[in-house]
Amino acid sequence: MNITVQKTNSPKAKPENEEGLGFGKIFTDHMFIMDYSVEKGWYDARIVPYGPLELDPSVSVLHYGQAVFEGLKAYRTPQGDIQLFRPEKNMERINLSNERLCIPPVDVDFCVKAIKTFVDIERDWVPHSEGTSLYLRPFIFATDPFLGVHPSYTYKFIIIASPSGQYYPEGINPVKIWVESKYVRAVRGGTGFSKTGGNYAASLKAQKEAEEVSYTQVLWLDGVERKYIEEVGTMNVFFVIDDEIITPALQGSILPGITRMSVIELLRSQGKKVTERAITVEEVYLAHEQGKLSEVFGTGTAAVISPVGELNWNGKKIIINGNQTGPIAKQTYHYLTGIQNGKIEDKFNWTQKV
């Protein structure tokens, strides 16, 4: 399938202050679109000027939520090149989400090609400053105009892009996390492992309540026994207890993060012990009481590595590592971002030039 290109006649002014970009607030000049029908499969791949979409009010995604999305970044290297970080893994993961949401699969290689073509056109939008990147949001949604609970027969795949800075205002400084005991986001057998909007809609109430008491994010517990740690709202989570780095195992209710996978591979390559297993909030608090909990940090595309300085579980607060960024989180952040932005040699072959 060829990709046609229609460039805008009215390019936007690029942000002058890259330090104040924020996250996901500004969008580039173009977007990638392709359509799906049962008769044609995926077809009409095109890059067009960024703008509103025209949809029928009955379109099924608005009523039944059949949609998935991904998030990845394009980075500018010191040499001025543009590169991506493991884009094929994002397209493999979108197909996992597609399968769960009854959305037809996409061709991974073609979608990586589409991402590269799109980023090449928008390369002037990739910011230059430390800690910045061009955030890419591929997403797919159902477009059948009917009111009935049934998988759609038509879809749109779209990619938009946003020059962005740090996801959390704290940056690499520790964040405060609220351990959620009241609400449930996902259970095994549900859609927790999929990157679908419904998971995030289900998390908003807890997130809002946490923010009202000055906590940055929510740490979710399992939806059945309410004691096993799963993930933070926008990140997978790691605990350093003694000389072991522990992260909850993937059992169908948490997102299989690309950054999570990369951190595990990176730490193991350095000879560190990384264990994927069930871990309870009680175990974490006991390890803290015994002086064995030295670090907690989250991993995700948006924040990369985010140290956790405080946990609050049912009103019981603990401070981790004196509310300071620990050595493992700090070293992992610098090594991983160094690979992403081309300042450190990529011995894993994770990056791809645009």
C-alpha positions as CSV (number, residue, x, y, z in Angstrom):
1,M,0.0,0.0,0.0
2,N,1.3,3.4,-1.0
3,I,1.1,6.5,1.3
4,T,-0.2,9.6,-0.4
5,V,0.9,13.0,1.0
6,Q,-1.1,16.3,1.0
7,K,0.9,19.0,2.7
8,T,-0.7,21.9,4.5
9,N,-0.8,25.3,2.8
10,S,-0.9,27.0,6.3
11,P,1.9,25.6,8.5
12,K,1.7,26.6,12.1
13,A,4.4,28.5,14.0
14,K,6.7,26.2,15.9
15,P,6.9,26.8,19.7
16,E,9.5,29.3,20.6
17,N,9.9,28.2,24.2
18,E,10.7,24.5,24.3
19,E,11.2,24.5,28.0
20,G,7.4,25.3,28.5
21,L,6.0,22.7,26.1
22,G,4.2,20.7,28.7
23,F,2.7,17.4,27.4
24,G,0.2,16.8,24.6
25,K,-1.0,20.4,24.3
26,I,0.3,21.4,20.9
27,F,-0.2,19.4,17.7
28,T,1.8,19.4,14.4
29,D,0.7,20.3,10.9
30,H,-0.3,16.9,9.6
31,M,-1.9,13.6,10.6
32,F,-1.7,10.1,9.1
33,I,-5.0,8.3,8.3
34,M,-6.0,5.0,6.8
35,D,-9.4,3.3,6.7
36,Y,-10.7,-0.2,7.0
37,S,-13.7,-2.1,5.6
38,V,-14.4,-5.8,5.5
39,E,-14.3,-5.7,1.7
40,K,-11.1,-3.8,1.2
41,G,-9.1,-4.4,4.4
42,W,-6.9,-1.5,5.4
43,Y,-6.8,1.0,2.6
44,D,-6.2,4.6,1.5
45,A,-3.2,5.4,3.6
46,R,-2.6,9.1,3.5
47,I,-0.9,12.0,5.3
48,V,-3.1,15.1,5.3
49,P,-3.3,18.5,7.1
50,Y,-4.2,18.2,10.8
51,G,-7.8,19.1,11.4
52,P,-11.2,18.0,12.7
53,L,-12.8,14.7,11.8
54,E,-16.4,14.5,10.5
55,L,-18.3,11.7,12.1
56,D,-21.9,10.5,12.2
57,P,-23.5,11.1,15.6
58,S,-24.3,7.4,15.7
59,V,-20.8,6.2,15.1
60,S,-20.3,3.2,17.3
61,V,-17.1,4.3,19.1
62,L,-19.0,7.1,20.7
63,H,-21.5,4.7,22.2
64,Y,-19.7,1.5,22.9
65,G,-16.0,2.5,23.2
66,Q,-14.4,0.2,20.6
67,A,-11.0,1.9,20.4
68,V,-7.4,1.4,21.1
69,F,-4.3,3.6,21.1
70,E,-0.5,3.6,21.5
71,G,2.1,6.1,22.6
72,L,5.7,6.4,21.4
73,K,8.3,9.2,20.8
74,A,10.6,10.6,18.1
75,Y,13.9,12.0,19.5
76,R,16.5,14.4,18.0
77,T,20.1,13.3,18.4
78,P,23.0,15.6,19.0
79,Q,24.0,15.1,15.4
80,G,20.5,16.3,14.3
81,D,19.2,12.9,13.3
82,I,15.7,11.8,14.2
83,Q,15.1,8.3,15.7
84,L,12.4,6.2,17.2
85,F,12.6,3.8,20.1
86,R,11.3,0.2,19.4
87,P,8.4,1.3,17.2
88,E,7.7,-2.3,16.1
89,K,6.9,-3.2,19.7
90,N,4.2,-0.6,19.9
91,M,2.6,-1.9,16.7
92,E,2.9,-5.5,18.0
93,R,1.1,-4.3,21.2
94,I,-1.6,-2.4,19.3
95,N,-2.4,-5.8,17.7
96,L,-2.8,-7.4,21.1
97,S,-5.2,-4.6,22.0
98,N,-6.9,-5.0,18.6
99,E,-7.5,-8.7,19.2
100,R,-9.1,-8.1,22.6
101,L,-11.4,-5.3,21.3
102,C,-12.4,-7.2,18.1
103,I,-10.6,-4.7,15.8
104,P,-8.8,-6.1,12.7
105,P,-5.0,-6.4,13.0
106,V,-2.7,-4.0,11.3
107,D,0.5,-4.9,9.4
108,V,3.3,-4.1,11.8
109,D,6.0,-3.4,9.2
110,F,3.7,-1.1,7.2
111,C,2.7,0.8,10.3
112,V,6.3,1.3,11.2
113,K,6.9,2.6,7.7
114,A,3.9,4.9,8.1
115,I,5.2,6.3,11.4
116,K,8.6,6.9,9.8
117,T,7.1,8.6,6.8
118,F,4.9,10.8,9.0
119,V,7.7,11.8,11.3
120,D,10.0,12.6,8.4
121,I,7.4,15.1,7.2
122,E,7.1,16.5,10.7
123,R,10.8,16.4,11.5
124,D,11.0,20.2,12.1
125,W,8.5,19.7,14.9
126,V,10.9,17.4,16.9
127,P,12.2,19.7,19.6
128,H,15.9,20.2,20.4
129,S,16.0,20.8,24.2
130,E,17.0,18.3,26.8
131,G,14.2,16.1,28.0
132,T,11.9,17.0,25.0
133,S,10.6,14.8,22.2
134,L,7.9,14.5,19.6
135,Y,5.1,12.4,21.2
136,L,3.3,10.2,18.7
137,R,-0.2,8.9,19.3
138,P,-1.5,6.2,16.9
139,F,-5.1,5.2,17.5
140,I,-7.8,3.1,16.0
141,F,-11.6,3.5,16.5
142,A,-14.8,2.0,15.2
143,T,-16.8,4.1,12.6
144,D,-20.0,2.1,11.8
145,P,-23.0,4.4,12.1
146,F,-25.4,2.2,14.0
147,L,-26.7,1.7,17.5
148,G,-26.2,-1.9,18.4
149,V,-23.7,-3.8,20.5
150,H,-21.6,-5.5,17.9
151,P,-18.1,-5.1,16.6
152,S,-17.9,-2.5,13.9
153,Y,-17.2,-3.4,10.2
154,T,-15.3,-0.1,9.5
155,Y,-12.5,1.6,11.3
156,K,-10.0,4.5,11.1
157,F,-6.3,4.3,12.0
158,I,-4.9,7.8,12.8
159,I,-1.5,9.1,14.0
160,I,-1.1,12.6,15.4
161,A,1.9,14.2,17.0
162,S,2.7,16.6,19.7
163,P,6.1,18.3,20.7
164,S,6.3,17.6,24.4
165,G,8.4,18.1,27.5
166,Q,8.2,16.2,30.8
167,Y,5.0,14.4,31.5
168,Y,5.1,15.0,35.2
169,P,6.0,18.5,36.4
170,E,8.4,16.8,38.9
171,G,10.5,15.5,36.0
172,I,13.1,13.0,37.4
173,N,12.3,14.2,41.0
174,P,10.2,11.8,43.1
175,V,6.4,11.9,42.9
176,K,3.8,11.2,45.5
177,I,1.5,8.2,44.9
178,W,-1.9,7.3,46.4
179,V,-2.5,3.6,46.9
180,E,-6.1,3.0,45.7
181,S,-8.2,0.8,48.0
182,K,-11.7,1.9,47.0
183,Y,-12.0,1.8,43.2
184,V,-11.1,-1.0,40.8
185,R,-9.6,-0.4,37.3
186,A,-9.2,-3.9,35.9
187,V,-9.4,-7.6,36.6
188,R,-8.0,-10.7,34.9
189,G,-10.1,-11.6,31.9
190,G,-11.0,-7.9,31.3
191,T,-9.2,-5.4,29.2
192,G,-6.5,-4.3,31.7
193,F,-3.7,-5.5,29.4
194,S,-5.1,-3.6,26.4
195,K,-4.4,0.1,25.7
196,T,-8.0,1.1,25.4
197,G,-9.7,4.3,26.4
198,G,-12.2,2.5,28.7
199,N,-9.4,1.5,31.1
200,Y,-8.4,5.2,31.5
201,A,-12.0,6.4,31.9
202,A,-12.4,3.9,34.7
203,S,-9.4,5.4,36.5
204,L,-10.4,9.1,36.3
205,K,-12.5,9.1,39.5
206,A,-9.6,7.8,41.7
207,Q,-7.1,10.0,39.9
208,K,-9.2,13.1,40.6
209,E,-9.6,12.2,44.3
210,A,-5.9,11.6,44.6
211,E,-5.1,15.0,43.0
212,E,-7.4,16.7,45.4
213,V,-5.2,15.6,48.3
214,S,-2.0,16.5,46.4
215,Y,-1.0,13.1,45.1
216,T,0.4,12.9,41.5
217,Q,-0.9,9.4,40.6
218,V,-2.8,6.4,41.8
219,L,-1.2,2.9,42.4
220,W,-3.8,0.3,41.6
221,L,-4.3,-3.0,43.5
222,D,-5.8,-6.1,42.1
223,G,-9.5,-6.0,41.7
224,V,-10.3,-9.2,43.6
225,E,-8.4,-9.4,46.8
226,R,-7.4,-5.7,46.8
227,K,-3.9,-6.5,48.1
228,Y,-1.6,-7.3,45.1
229,I,0.1,-4.3,43.4
230,E,-0.6,-3.9,39.7
231,E,0.4,-0.6,38.2
232,V,0.3,3.2,38.5
233,G,-2.3,4.9,36.3
234,T,0.3,5.8,33.6
235,M,3.2,3.6,34.5
236,N,4.4,0.1,35.4
237,V,6.0,0.0,38.8
238,F,9.3,-1.4,40.3
239,F,10.4,-2.0,43.9
240,V,14.0,-2.4,45.1
241,I,14.0,-4.6,48.2
242,D,17.4,-5.7,49.4
243,D,19.3,-6.5,46.2
244,E,16.2,-7.6,44.3
245,I,14.3,-5.4,41.8
246,I,10.7,-6.6,41.8
247,T,7.9,-5.7,39.4
248,P,4.4,-7.2,39.2
249,A,4.1,-10.1,36.7
250,L,2.0,-9.7,33.6
251,Q,-1.1,-11.7,34.3
252,G,-3.7,-10.0,32.1
253,S,-4.8,-7.1,34.2
254,I,-1.9,-4.6,33.7
255,L,-0.3,-3.1,30.6
256,P,2.8,-4.8,29.1
257,G,4.8,-1.7,28.9
258,I,7.5,-1.2,26.2
259,T,9.6,0.8,28.7
260,R,9.0,-1.8,31.4
261,M,10.3,-4.5,29.0
262,S,13.3,-2.4,28.1
263,V,14.1,-1.6,31.8
264,I,14.0,-5.3,32.7
265,E,16.3,-6.2,29.7
266,L,18.7,-3.3,30.6
267,L,18.9,-4.1,34.3
268,R,19.5,-7.8,33.7
269,S,22.2,-7.0,31.1
270,Q,24.0,-5.2,34.0
271,G,23.8,-8.3,36.2
272,K,21.0,-7.0,38.4
273,K,18.4,-9.4,39.8
274,V,15.0,-8.5,38.4
275,T,12.0,-10.6,39.4
276,E,8.5,-10.5,37.8
277,R,6.1,-11.8,40.5
278,A,3.1,-11.0,42.6
279,I,3.9,-8.5,45.3
280,T,1.4,-7.3,48.0
281,V,1.2,-3.8,49.4
282,E,1.8,-5.3,52.8
283,E,5.1,-6.7,51.6
284,V,6.2,-3.3,50.5
285,Y,5.3,-1.6,53.7
286,L,6.9,-4.4,55.8
287,A,10.1,-4.0,53.7
288,H,10.1,-0.3,54.4
289,E,9.6,-0.9,58.1
290,Q,12.5,-3.3,58.1
291,G,14.7,-0.9,56.2
292,K,14.9,-3.1,53.1
293,L,12.9,-0.9,50.7
294,S,15.5,1.4,49.1
295,E,13.7,2.6,45.9
296,V,10.3,2.6,44.1
297,F,10.0,3.9,40.6
298,G,7.6,3.8,37.6
299,T,8.3,3.3,34.0
300,G,6.4,4.4,30.9
301,T,6.8,6.1,27.5
302,A,5.6,9.4,28.7
303,A,7.7,9.8,31.9
304,V,10.4,7.1,31.0
305,I,11.5,6.7,34.7
306,S,9.6,8.4,37.5
307,P,10.9,7.9,41.1
308,V,8.3,7.5,43.8
309,G,9.1,9.4,47.0
310,E,6.0,8.8,49.0
311,L,3.2,6.2,49.2
312,N,-0.1,6.6,51.0
313,W,-2.1,3.5,51.7
314,N,-5.3,3.9,53.8
315,G,-3.8,7.0,55.4
316,K,-0.5,5.4,56.3
317,K,2.3,7.3,54.6
318,I,5.8,6.0,54.0
319,I,8.8,8.1,52.6
320,I,11.1,6.2,50.3
321,N,14.8,6.9,50.2
322,G,14.3,10.2,52.0
323,N,12.2,11.4,49.1
324,Q,15.3,11.4,46.9
325,T,15.8,9.8,43.6
326,G,17.6,6.5,44.1
327,P,20.7,5.3,42.2
328,I,19.0,2.6,40.2
329,A,16.2,4.9,39.0
330,K,18.7,7.7,38.2
331,Q,21.2,5.4,36.3
332,T,18.4,3.7,34.4
333,Y,16.8,7.0,33.4
334,H,20.1,8.4,32.1
335,Y,21.1,5.2,30.3
336,L,17.7,4.7,28.7
337,T,17.2,8.3,27.7
338,G,20.8,8.3,26.5
339,I,20.0,5.5,24.1
340,Q,16.7,7.2,23.0
341,N,18.3,10.5,22.2
342,G,21.4,9.1,20.7
343,K,23.9,10.2,23.4
344,I,24.7,6.6,24.4
345,E,25.6,3.7,22.1
346,D,22.6,1.5,21.4
347,K,24.0,-1.9,22.0
348,F,20.5,-3.4,22.0
349,N,19.5,-2.3,18.5
350,W,16.4,-0.6,20.0
351,T,16.5,2.6,17.9
352,Q,15.5,3.2,14.3
353,K,16.5,6.2,12.3
354,V,13.9,8.1,10.4
